[in-house]
């Protein structure tokens, strides 16, 4: 049986290795995940997910991935599976969704974003070794 950190790290590695995500530049991917995490802390999960959906490209991929990660097939925080950013937002704002669901989803999303940020593609700097953005 795997612990939560193993599940988070394994899912983050799979996400960064997926074909659509590999089309993003490392700088773009790193910036999106870092800014999305800050947005969750600053404005809450719903506002951050809405902003990610609005910004598109790398941001929307991250929103979709977080929703899928919280779905029953993986972490089972959400009551139903989500396959898009829109579906993720619909689950969180559904009339049967309560504040406890949003609180649990926010906490787990932040934990997952830590691994997404730490395992994001590295940016090679001309002045030195590869670094994380």
N, CA, C and O atoms as a GROMACS GRO file, in nm:
protein
  532
    1UNK      N    1   0.084  -0.117   0.000
    1UNK     CA    2   0.000   0.000   0.000
    1UNK      C    3   0.090   0.125   0.000
    1UNK      O    4   0.188   0.131   0.074
    2UNK      N    5   0.055   0.222  -0.082
    2UNK     CA    6   0.134   0.344  -0.093
    2UNK      C    7   0.079   0.451   0.000
    2UNK      O    8  -0.041   0.455   0.030
    3UNK      N    9   0.169   0.538   0.046
    3UNK     CA   10   0.122   0.650   0.128
    3UNK      C   11   0.084   0.767   0.037
    3UNK      O   12   0.104   0.762  -0.084
    4UNK      N   13   0.028   0.872   0.097
    4UNK     CA   14  -0.022   0.986   0.019
    4UNK      C   15   0.089   1.055  -0.059
    4UNK      O   16   0.067   1.096  -0.173
    5UNK      N   17   0.207   1.069   0.000
    5UNK     CA   18   0.316   1.134  -0.071
    5UNK      C   19   0.357   1.055  -0.194
    5UNK      O   20   0.387   1.114  -0.298
    6UNK      N   21   0.359   0.924  -0.185
    6UNK     CA   22   0.392   0.841  -0.301
    6UNK      C   23   0.288   0.858  -0.411
    6UNK      O   24   0.323   0.867  -0.528
    7UNK      N   25   0.161   0.862  -0.373
    7UNK     CA   26   0.054   0.881  -0.472
    7UNK      C   27   0.063   1.017  -0.539
    7UNK      O   28   0.049   1.029  -0.660
    8UNK      N   29   0.088   1.120  -0.459
    8UNK     CA   30   0.100   1.255  -0.515
    8UNK      C   31   0.218   1.265  -0.610
    8UNK      O   32   0.206   1.316  -0.721
    9UNK      N   33   0.333   1.216  -0.566
    9UNK     CA   34   0.454   1.224  -0.649
    9UNK      C   35   0.439   1.142  -0.777
    9UNK      O   36   0.476   1.188  -0.885
   10UNK      N   37   0.386   1.022  -0.765
   10UNK     CA   38   0.366   0.937  -0.882
   10UNK      C   39   0.274   0.999  -0.985
   10UNK      O   40   0.300   0.994  -1.105
   11UNK      N   41   0.164   1.058  -0.938
   11UNK     CA   42   0.071   1.124  -1.029
   11UNK      C   43   0.133   1.248  -1.092
   11UNK      O   44   0.109   1.275  -1.210
   12UNK      N   45   0.212   1.322  -1.017
   12UNK     CA   46   0.278   1.441  -1.072
   12UNK      C   47   0.378   1.401  -1.181
   12UNK      O   48   0.385   1.466  -1.285
   13UNK      N   49   0.452   1.296  -1.157
   13UNK     CA   50   0.548   1.249  -1.259
   13UNK      C   51   0.476   1.206  -1.386
   13UNK      O   52   0.521   1.237  -1.497
   14UNK      N   53   0.365   1.135  -1.371
   14UNK     CA   54   0.287   1.093  -1.488
   14UNK      C   55   0.232   1.214  -1.564
   14UNK      O   56   0.232   1.216  -1.687
   15UNK      N   57   0.185   1.313  -1.490
   15UNK     CA   58   0.131   1.432  -1.553
   15UNK      C   59   0.237   1.502  -1.637
   15UNK      O   60   0.213   1.534  -1.753
   16UNK      N   61   0.355   1.526  -1.579
   16UNK     CA   62   0.460   1.597  -1.652
   16UNK      C   63   0.513   1.517  -1.770
   16UNK      O   64   0.569   1.574  -1.863
   17UNK      N   65   0.497   1.385  -1.768
   17UNK     CA   66   0.546   1.301  -1.878
   17UNK      C   67   0.443   1.285  -1.989
   17UNK      O   68   0.475   1.232  -2.095
   18UNK      N   69   0.319   1.331  -1.967
   18UNK     CA   70   0.214   1.312  -2.068
   18UNK      C   71   0.241   1.399  -2.191
   18UNK      O   72   0.299   1.507  -2.181
   19UNK      N   73   0.198   1.351  -2.306
   19UNK     CA   74   0.225   1.419  -2.433
   19UNK      C   75   0.174   1.563  -2.441
   19UNK      O   76   0.251   1.651  -2.481
   20UNK      N   77   0.048   1.592  -2.404
   20UNK     CA   78   0.003   1.731  -2.417
   20UNK      C   79   0.085   1.827  -2.331
   20UNK      O   80   0.113   1.940  -2.372
   21UNK      N   81   0.122   1.782  -2.213
   21UNK     CA   82   0.196   1.868  -2.121
   21UNK      C   83   0.339   1.891  -2.170
   21UNK      O   84   0.396   1.998  -2.148
   22UNK      N   85   0.396   1.792  -2.236
   22UNK     CA   86   0.533   1.806  -2.284
   22UNK      C   87   0.545   1.910  -2.395
   22UNK      O   88   0.656   1.952  -2.429
   23UNK      N   89   0.433   1.953  -2.451
   23UNK     CA   90   0.434   2.059  -2.552
   23UNK      C   91   0.457   2.197  -2.491
   23UNK      O   92   0.491   2.292  -2.562
   24UNK      N   93   0.439   2.208  -2.360
   24UNK     CA   94   0.465   2.335  -2.292
   24UNK      C   95   0.614   2.352  -2.271
   24UNK      O   96   0.686   2.255  -2.250
   25UNK      N   97   0.661   2.475  -2.276
   25UNK     CA   98   0.802   2.499  -2.244
   25UNK      C   99   0.819   2.480  -2.093
   25UNK      O  100   0.725   2.504  -2.017
   26UNK      N  101   0.937   2.437  -2.049
   26UNK     CA  102   0.959   2.423  -1.904
   26UNK      C  103   0.931   2.552  -1.827
   26UNK      O  104   0.878   2.547  -1.716
   27UNK      N  105   0.967   2.665  -1.885
   27UNK     CA  106   0.942   2.793  -1.818
   27UNK      C  107   0.792   2.818  -1.802
   27UNK      O  108   0.746   2.861  -1.697
   28UNK      N  109   0.716   2.790  -1.908
   28UNK     CA  110   0.571   2.810  -1.905
   28UNK      C  111   0.505   2.716  -1.804
   28UNK      O  112   0.419   2.757  -1.727
   29UNK      N  113   0.546   2.591  -1.805
   29UNK     CA  114   0.490   2.492  -1.712
   29UNK      C  115   0.521   2.528  -1.568
   29UNK      O  116   0.432   2.525  -1.482
   30UNK      N  117   0.646   2.562  -1.541
   30UNK     CA  118   0.687   2.596  -1.405
   30UNK      C  119   0.616   2.720  -1.354
   30UNK      O  120   0.573   2.725  -1.239
   31UNK      N  121   0.604   2.821  -1.439
   31UNK     CA  122   0.538   2.945  -1.400
   31UNK      C  123   0.390   2.920  -1.372
   31UNK      O  124   0.335   2.974  -1.275
   32UNK      N  125   0.325   2.841  -1.455
   32UNK     CA  126   0.181   2.815  -1.437
   32UNK      C  127   0.154   2.744  -1.305
   32UNK      O  128   0.062   2.782  -1.233
   33UNK      N  129   0.232   2.642  -1.273
   33UNK     CA  130   0.206   2.567  -1.151
   33UNK      C  131   0.237   2.652  -1.027
   33UNK      O  132   0.165   2.644  -0.928
   34UNK      N  133   0.341   2.731  -1.032
   34UNK     CA  134   0.374   2.816  -0.918
   34UNK      C  135   0.270   2.924  -0.897
   34UNK      O  136   0.227   2.948  -0.784
   35UNK      N  137   0.228   2.989  -1.005
   35UNK     CA  138   0.127   3.094  -0.994
   35UNK      C  139  -0.008   3.039  -0.952
   35UNK      O  140  -0.081   3.104  -0.877
   36UNK      N  141  -0.042   2.920  -0.999
   36UNK     CA  142  -0.169   2.860  -0.960
   36UNK      C  143  -0.170   2.827  -0.811
   36UNK      O  144  -0.271   2.849  -0.744
   37UNK      N  145  -0.060   2.776  -0.760
   37UNK     CA  146  -0.052   2.748  -0.617
   37UNK      C  147  -0.067   2.876  -0.534
   37UNK      O  148  -0.138   2.877  -0.434
   38UNK      N  149   0.000   2.982  -0.576
   38UNK     CA  150  -0.013   3.110  -0.506
   38UNK      C  151  -0.156   3.161  -0.512
   38UNK      O  152  -0.206   3.218  -0.415
   39UNK      N  153  -0.221   3.141  -0.625
   39UNK     CA  154  -0.359   3.188  -0.641
   39UNK      C  155  -0.453   3.110  -0.548
   39UNK      O  156  -0.546   3.168  -0.492
   40UNK      N  157  -0.429   2.980  -0.530
   40UNK     CA  158  -0.512   2.902  -0.436
   40UNK      C  159  -0.495   2.957  -0.296
   40UNK      O  160  -0.593   2.975  -0.224
   41UNK      N  161  -0.372   2.984  -0.256
   41UNK     CA  162  -0.347   3.038  -0.122
   41UNK      C  163  -0.407   3.177  -0.104
   41UNK      O  164  -0.460   3.209   0.002
   42UNK      N  165  -0.399   3.258  -0.206
   42UNK     CA  166  -0.445   3.397  -0.199
   42UNK      C  167  -0.597   3.408  -0.206
   42UNK      O  168  -0.658   3.480  -0.128
   43UNK      N  169  -0.658   3.337  -0.300
   43UNK     CA  170  -0.800   3.359  -0.329
   43UNK      C  171  -0.889   3.238  -0.306
   43UNK      O  172  -1.012   3.250  -0.313
   44UNK      N  173  -0.832   3.123  -0.280
   44UNK     CA  174  -0.911   3.003  -0.261
   44UNK      C  175  -0.914   2.916  -0.386
   44UNK      O  176  -0.880   2.961  -0.496
   45UNK      N  177  -0.956   2.793  -0.369
   45UNK     CA  178  -0.954   2.695  -0.477
   45UNK      C  179  -1.048   2.732  -0.591
   45UNK      O  180  -1.010   2.724  -0.708
   46UNK      N  181  -1.169   2.774  -0.560
   46UNK     CA  182  -1.265   2.806  -0.666
   46UNK      C  183  -1.216   2.921  -0.753
   46UNK      O  184  -1.223   2.913  -0.876
   47UNK      N  185  -1.167   3.026  -0.692
   47UNK     CA  186  -1.118   3.140  -0.768
   47UNK      C  187  -0.996   3.100  -0.852
   47UNK      O  188  -0.984   3.142  -0.968
   48UNK      N  189  -0.907   3.021  -0.796
   48UNK     CA  190  -0.788   2.979  -0.870
   48UNK      C  191  -0.824   2.889  -0.987
   48UNK      O  192  -0.767   2.903  -1.095
   49UNK      N  193  -0.919   2.798  -0.967
   49UNK     CA  194  -0.959   2.709  -1.076
   49UNK      C  195  -1.031   2.787  -1.186
   49UNK      O  196  -1.014   2.758  -1.304
   50UNK      N  197  -1.110   2.885  -1.147
   50UNK     CA  198  -1.178   2.968  -1.247
   50UNK      C  199  -1.075   3.049  -1.326
   50UNK      O  200  -1.086   3.060  -1.448
   51UNK      N  201  -0.976   3.104  -1.259
   51UNK     CA  202  -0.871   3.179  -1.328
   51UNK      C  203  -0.792   3.087  -1.421
   51UNK      O  204  -0.760   3.126  -1.533
   52UNK      N  205  -0.761   2.967  -1.374
   52UNK     CA  206  -0.688   2.872  -1.458
   52UNK      C  207  -0.766   2.835  -1.583
   52UNK      O  208  -0.708   2.823  -1.691
   53UNK      N  209  -0.893   2.819  -1.569
   53UNK     CA  210  -0.979   2.789  -1.685
   53UNK      C  211  -0.979   2.907  -1.782
   53UNK      O  212  -0.977   2.888  -1.903
   54UNK      N  213  -0.983   3.026  -1.729
   54UNK     CA  214  -0.984   3.148  -1.810
   54UNK      C  215  -0.851   3.168  -1.884
   54UNK      O  216  -0.850   3.205  -2.001
   55UNK      N  217  -0.740   3.144  -1.816
   55UNK     CA  218  -0.608   3.168  -1.875
   55UNK      C  219  -0.573   3.068  -1.984
   55UNK      O  220  -0.494   3.099  -2.074
   56UNK      N  221  -0.631   2.949  -1.978
   56UNK     CA  222  -0.609   2.850  -2.083
   56UNK      C  223  -0.472   2.786  -2.082
   56UNK      O  224  -0.394   2.804  -1.988
   57UNK      N  225  -0.443   2.711  -2.186
   57UNK     CA  226  -0.318   2.639  -2.212
   57UNK      C  227  -0.266   2.565  -2.089
   57UNK      O  228  -0.334   2.476  -2.038
   58UNK      N  229  -0.148   2.600  -2.040
   58UNK     CA  230  -0.087   2.530  -1.928
   58UNK      C  231  -0.169   2.536  -1.801
   58UNK      O  232  -0.178   2.439  -1.726
   59UNK      N  233  -0.230   2.650  -1.778
   59UNK     CA  234  -0.314   2.666  -1.659
   59UNK      C  235  -0.432   2.571  -1.662
   59UNK      O  236  -0.463   2.505  -1.563
   60UNK      N  237  -0.499   2.565  -1.777
   60UNK     CA  238  -0.618   2.480  -1.786
   60UNK      C  239  -0.580   2.332  -1.774
   60UNK      O  240  -0.655   2.253  -1.717
   61UNK      N  241  -0.464   2.295  -1.827
   61UNK     CA  242  -0.417   2.156  -1.811
   61UNK      C  243  -0.397   2.123  -1.663
   61UNK      O  244  -0.430   2.013  -1.618
   62UNK      N  245  -0.344   2.218  -1.587
   62UNK     CA  246  -0.324   2.197  -1.444
   62UNK      C  247  -0.457   2.186  -1.370
   62UNK      O  248  -0.473   2.100  -1.284
   63UNK      N  249  -0.552   2.271  -1.403
   63UNK     CA  250  -0.684   2.264  -1.340
   63UNK      C  251  -0.749   2.129  -1.368
   63UNK      O  252  -0.803   2.066  -1.278
   64UNK      N  253  -0.743   2.086  -1.493
   64UNK     CA  254  -0.800   1.957  -1.531
   64UNK      C  255  -0.730   1.844  -1.455
   64UNK      O  256  -0.796   1.752  -1.405
   65UNK      N  257  -0.598   1.850  -1.446
   65UNK     CA  258  -0.522   1.747  -1.375
   65UNK      C  259  -0.556   1.743  -1.226
   65UNK      O  260  -0.571   1.635  -1.169
   66UNK      N  261  -0.569   1.858  -1.164
   66UNK     CA  262  -0.605   1.860  -1.021
   66UNK      C  263  -0.743   1.800  -1.002
   66UNK      O  264  -0.764   1.723  -0.908
   67UNK      N  265  -0.838   1.835  -1.088
   67UNK     CA  266  -0.971   1.776  -1.079
   67UNK      C  267  -0.968   1.625  -1.096
   67UNK      O  268  -1.037   1.554  -1.023
   68UNK      N  269  -0.891   1.577  -1.191
   68UNK     CA  270  -0.881   1.433  -1.212
   68UNK      C  271  -0.811   1.365  -1.094
   68UNK      O  272  -0.848   1.254  -1.055
   69UNK      N  273  -0.711   1.432  -1.037
   69UNK     CA  274  -0.640   1.377  -0.923
   69UNK      C  275  -0.731   1.362  -0.802
   69UNK      O  276  -0.718   1.267  -0.724
   70UNK      N  277  -0.824   1.456  -0.784
   70UNK     CA  278  -0.915   1.451  -0.671
   70UNK      C  279  -1.035   1.360  -0.694
   70UNK      O  280  -1.115   1.338  -0.603
   71UNK      N  281  -1.049   1.306  -0.814
   71UNK     CA  282  -1.163   1.222  -0.851
   71UNK      C  283  -1.156   1.083  -0.787
   71UNK      O  284  -1.051   1.043  -0.736
   72UNK      N  285  -1.269   1.010  -0.789
   72UNK     CA  286  -1.274   0.878  -0.727
   72UNK      C  287  -1.168   0.778  -0.776
   72UNK      O  288  -1.127   0.692  -0.699
   73UNK      N  289  -1.126   0.787  -0.899
   73UNK     CA  290  -1.027   0.692  -0.950
   73UNK      C  291  -0.889   0.708  -0.890
   73UNK      O  292  -0.805   0.618  -0.901
   74UNK      N  293  -0.865   0.821  -0.826
   74UNK     CA  294  -0.732   0.846  -0.767
   74UNK      C  295  -0.745   0.871  -0.617
   74UNK      O  296  -0.730   0.778  -0.537
   75UNK      N  297  -0.771   0.995  -0.576
   75UNK     CA  298  -0.773   1.028  -0.434
   75UNK      C  299  -0.912   1.022  -0.370
   75UNK      O  300  -0.923   1.017  -0.248
   76UNK      N  301  -1.014   1.021  -0.449
   76UNK     CA  302  -1.153   1.007  -0.401
   76UNK      C  303  -1.195   1.119  -0.305
   76UNK      O  304  -1.270   1.094  -0.211
   77UNK      N  305  -1.148   1.240  -0.329
   77UNK     CA  306  -1.193   1.355  -0.251
   77UNK      C  307  -1.327   1.403  -0.307
   77UNK      O  308  -1.417   1.440  -0.231
   78UNK      N  309  -1.339   1.403  -0.439
   78UNK     CA  310  -1.462   1.446  -0.505
   78UNK      C  311  -1.560   1.329  -0.515
   78UNK      O  312  -1.517   1.214  -0.524
   79UNK      N  313  -1.690   1.356  -0.514
   79UNK     CA  314  -1.788   1.247  -0.522
   79UNK      C  315  -1.801   1.185  -0.661
   79UNK      O  316  -1.844   1.070  -0.672
   80UNK      N  317  -1.764   1.258  -0.766
   80UNK     CA  318  -1.772   1.206  -0.902
   80UNK      C  319  -1.645   1.241  -0.978
   80UNK      O  320  -1.572   1.333  -0.938
   81UNK      N  321  -1.618   1.170  -1.086
   81UNK     CA  322  -1.499   1.195  -1.167
   81UNK      C  323  -1.516   1.323  -1.247
   81UNK      O  324  -1.627   1.358  -1.289
   82UNK      N  325  -1.406   1.393  -1.267
   82UNK     CA  326  -1.407   1.512  -1.350
   82UNK      C  327  -1.306   1.493  -1.462
   82UNK      O  328  -1.196   1.444  -1.439
   83UNK      N  329  -1.344   1.531  -1.583
   83UNK     CA  330  -1.256   1.514  -1.699
   83UNK      C  331  -1.217   1.647  -1.762
   83UNK      O  332  -1.141   1.651  -1.858
   84UNK      N  333  -1.270   1.756  -1.708
   84UNK     CA  334  -1.240   1.888  -1.763
   84UNK      C  335  -1.240   1.991  -1.650
   84UNK      O  336  -1.288   1.965  -1.539
   85UNK      N  337  -1.186   2.107  -1.680
   85UNK     CA  338  -1.187   2.216  -1.583
   85UNK      C  339  -1.331   2.255  -1.550
   85UNK      O  340  -1.365   2.283  -1.435
   86UNK      N  341  -1.415   2.258  -1.652
   86UNK     CA  342  -1.556   2.292  -1.634
   86UNK      C  343  -1.626   2.193  -1.540
   86UNK      O  344  -1.700   2.233  -1.450
   87UNK      N  345  -1.602   2.063  -1.561
   87UNK     CA  346  -1.663   1.961  -1.476
   87UNK      C  347  -1.614   1.973  -1.331
   87UNK      O  348  -1.691   1.953  -1.237
   88UNK      N  349  -1.486   2.004  -1.315
   88UNK     CA  350  -1.429   2.023  -1.181
   88UNK      C  351  -1.500   2.136  -1.108
   88UNK      O  352  -1.540   2.121  -0.993
   89UNK      N  353  -1.514   2.249  -1.174
   89UNK     CA  354  -1.583   2.362  -1.114
   89UNK      C  355  -1.730   2.330  -1.085
   89UNK      O  356  -1.784   2.374  -0.983
   90UNK      N  357  -1.794   2.255  -1.174
   90UNK     CA  358  -1.934   2.217  -1.152
   90UNK      C  359  -1.950   2.129  -1.028
   90UNK      O  360  -2.045   2.146  -0.952
   91UNK      N  361  -1.857   2.037  -1.006
   91UNK     CA  362  -1.864   1.951  -0.888
   91UNK      C  363  -1.848   2.035  -0.761
   91UNK      O  364  -1.921   2.015  -0.664
   92UNK      N  365  -1.754   2.127  -0.762
   92UNK     CA  366  -1.728   2.208  -0.643
   92UNK      C  367  -1.840   2.306  -0.612
   92UNK      O  368  -1.857   2.347  -0.497
   93UNK      N  369  -1.918   2.345  -0.712
   93UNK     CA  370  -2.024   2.443  -0.692
   93UNK      C  371  -2.164   2.383  -0.697
   93UNK      O  372  -2.263   2.455  -0.686
   94UNK      N  373  -2.173   2.252  -0.713
   94UNK     CA  374  -2.303   2.184  -0.719
   94UNK      C  375  -2.381   2.211  -0.591
   94UNK      O  376  -2.322   2.231  -0.485
   95UNK      N  377  -2.512   2.212  -0.602
   95UNK     CA  378  -2.596   2.242  -0.486
   95UNK      C  379  -2.578   2.141  -0.372
   95UNK      O  380  -2.606   2.175  -0.257
   96UNK      N  381  -2.533   2.019  -0.401
   96UNK     CA  382  -2.510   1.920  -0.296
   96UNK      C  383  -2.368   1.926  -0.240
   96UNK      O  384  -2.336   1.856  -0.144
   97UNK      N  385  -2.284   2.009  -0.298
   97UNK     CA  386  -2.148   2.025  -0.248
   97UNK      C  387  -2.152   2.118  -0.127
   97UNK      O  388  -2.219   2.221  -0.129
   98UNK      N  389  -2.078   2.081  -0.023
   98UNK     CA  390  -2.077   2.164   0.097
   98UNK      C  391  -1.938   2.221   0.122
   98UNK      O  392  -1.844   2.195   0.047
   99UNK      N  393  -1.928   2.299   0.228
   99UNK     CA  394  -1.800   2.364   0.258
   99UNK      C  395  -1.693   2.263   0.297
   99UNK      O  396  -1.574   2.288   0.275
  100UNK      N  397  -1.732   2.151   0.354
  100UNK     CA  398  -1.634   2.048   0.390
  100UNK      C  399  -1.569   1.990   0.265
  100UNK      O  400  -1.448   1.967   0.263
  101UNK      N  401  -1.647   1.965   0.161
  101UNK     CA  402  -1.591   1.916   0.035
  101UNK      C  403  -1.491   2.016  -0.022
  101UNK      O  404  -1.382   1.978  -0.064
  102UNK      N  405  -1.528   2.142  -0.022
  102UNK     CA  406  -1.438   2.245  -0.074
  102UNK      C  407  -1.311   2.255   0.011
  102UNK      O  408  -1.201   2.273  -0.042
  103UNK      N  409  -1.326   2.243   0.142
  103UNK     CA  410  -1.210   2.249   0.231
  103UNK      C  411  -1.116   2.131   0.205
  103UNK      O  412  -0.994   2.149   0.196
  104UNK      N  413  -1.172   2.011   0.194
  104UNK     CA  414  -1.089   1.892   0.169
  104UNK      C  415  -1.023   1.900   0.032
  104UNK      O  416  -0.906   1.865   0.017
  105UNK      N  417  -1.098   1.945  -0.068
  105UNK     CA  418  -1.042   1.957  -0.203
  105UNK      C  419  -0.930   2.060  -0.206
  105UNK      O  420  -0.829   2.040  -0.273
  106UNK      N  421  -0.948   2.170  -0.135
  106UNK     CA  422  -0.845   2.274  -0.130
  106UNK      C  423  -0.718   2.222  -0.064
  106UNK      O  424  -0.608   2.242  -0.116
  107UNK      N  425  -0.733   2.156   0.048
  107UNK     CA  426  -0.616   2.103   0.119
  107UNK      C  427  -0.539   2.003   0.034
  107UNK      O  428  -0.417   2.010   0.025
  108UNK      N  429  -0.610   1.911  -0.030
  108UNK     CA  430  -0.542   1.810  -0.112
  108UNK      C  431  -0.485   1.870  -0.239
  108UNK      O  432  -0.378   1.829  -0.284
  109UNK      N  433  -0.554   1.967  -0.297
  109UNK     CA  434  -0.502   2.033  -0.417
  109UNK      C  435  -0.371   2.105  -0.385
  109UNK      O  436  -0.277   2.100  -0.465
  110UNK      N  437  -0.363   2.170  -0.269
  110UNK     CA  438  -0.239   2.237  -0.231
  110UNK      C  439  -0.125   2.137  -0.211
  110UNK      O  440  -0.012   2.161  -0.251
  111UNK      N  441  -0.157   2.025  -0.149
  111UNK     CA  442  -0.054   1.921  -0.130
  111UNK      C  443  -0.006   1.868  -0.264
  111UNK      O  444   0.114   1.847  -0.284
  112UNK      N  445  -0.097   1.848  -0.357
  112UNK     CA  446  -0.061   1.797  -0.489
  112UNK      C  447   0.019   1.902  -0.567
  112UNK      O  448   0.114   1.868  -0.638
  113UNK      N  449  -0.019   2.028  -0.554
  113UNK     CA  450   0.054   2.135  -0.623
  113UNK      C  451   0.200   2.144  -0.577
  113UNK      O  452   0.287   2.183  -0.655
  114UNK      N  453   0.226   2.107  -0.453
  114UNK     CA  454   0.365   2.103  -0.405
  114UNK      C  455   0.446   2.006  -0.490
  114UNK      O  456   0.557   2.037  -0.533
  115UNK      N  457   0.390   1.888  -0.514
  115UNK     CA  458   0.462   1.788  -0.595
  115UNK      C  459   0.466   1.828  -0.742
  115UNK      O  460   0.566   1.804  -0.810
  116UNK      N  461   0.360   1.887  -0.792
  116UNK     CA  462   0.362   1.934  -0.930
  116UNK      C  463   0.471   2.039  -0.949
  116UNK      O  464   0.539   2.041  -1.051
  117UNK      N  465   0.488   2.126  -0.850
  117UNK     CA  466   0.590   2.230  -0.860
  117UNK      C  467   0.730   2.170  -0.848
  117UNK      O  468   0.820   2.204  -0.925
  118UNK      N  469   0.749   2.083  -0.751
  118UNK     CA  470   0.882   2.025  -0.728
  118UNK      C  471   0.928   1.935  -0.842
  118UNK      O  472   1.047   1.923  -0.868
  119UNK      N  473   0.833   1.871  -0.908
  119UNK     CA  474   0.867   1.776  -1.015
  119UNK      C  475   0.845   1.833  -1.154
  119UNK      O  476   0.850   1.760  -1.254
  120UNK      N  477   0.820   1.964  -1.162
  120UNK     CA  478   0.799   2.029  -1.292
  120UNK      C  479   0.926   2.021  -1.376
  120UNK      O  480   1.036   2.006  -1.322
  121UNK      N  481   0.912   2.031  -1.507
  121UNK     CA  482   1.030   2.029  -1.594
  121UNK      C  483   1.129   2.137  -1.553
  121UNK      O  484   1.091   2.246  -1.510
  122UNK      N  485   1.253   2.105  -1.566
  122UNK     CA  486   1.359   2.199  -1.526
  122UNK      C  487   1.394   2.294  -1.640
  122UNK      O  488   1.390   2.257  -1.758
  123UNK      N  489   1.427   2.414  -1.602
  123UNK     CA  490   1.467   2.517  -1.698
  123UNK      C  491   1.618   2.525  -1.695
  123UNK      O  492   1.677   2.542  -1.588
  124UNK      N  493   1.682   2.513  -1.812
  124UNK     CA  494   1.828   2.524  -1.818
  124UNK      C  495   1.866   2.670  -1.832
  124UNK      O  496   1.824   2.738  -1.926
  125UNK      N  497   1.944   2.715  -1.739
  125UNK     CA  498   1.991   2.854  -1.738
  125UNK      C  499   2.128   2.859  -1.805
  125UNK      O  500   2.214   2.775  -1.777
  126UNK      N  501   2.148   2.954  -1.893
  126UNK     CA  502   2.275   2.966  -1.964
  126UNK      C  503   2.390   2.992  -1.868
  126UNK      O  504   2.504   2.957  -1.897
  127UNK      N  505   2.361   3.052  -1.754
  127UNK     CA  506   2.467   3.087  -1.660
  127UNK      C  507   2.500   2.974  -1.563
  127UNK      O  508   2.600   2.983  -1.491
  128UNK      N  509   2.420   2.870  -1.560
  128UNK     CA  510   2.447   2.766  -1.462
  128UNK      C  511   2.365   2.641  -1.485
  128UNK      O  512   2.312   2.620  -1.594
  129UNK      N  513   2.355   2.557  -1.382
  129UNK     CA  514   2.283   2.431  -1.394
  129UNK      C  515   2.132   2.450  -1.405
  129UNK      O  516   2.080   2.559  -1.383
  130UNK      N  517   2.063   2.343  -1.439
  130UNK     CA  518   1.918   2.347  -1.451
  130UNK      C  519   1.856   2.377  -1.316
  130UNK      O  520   1.902   2.329  -1.213
  131UNK      N  521   1.753   2.457  -1.318
  131UNK     CA  522   1.683   2.495  -1.195
  131UNK      C  523   1.533   2.481  -1.215
  131UNK      O  524   1.485   2.474  -1.328
  132UNK      N  525   1.462   2.478  -1.104
  132UNK     CA  526   1.315   2.482  -1.110
  132UNK      C  527   1.272   2.626  -1.111
  132UNK      O  528   1.332   2.710  -1.045
  133UNK      N  529   1.167   2.653  -1.185
  133UNK     CA  530   1.108   2.788  -1.183
  133UNK      C  531   1.019   2.803  -1.066
  133UNK      O  532   0.960   2.909  -1.047
   0.00000   0.00000   0.00000
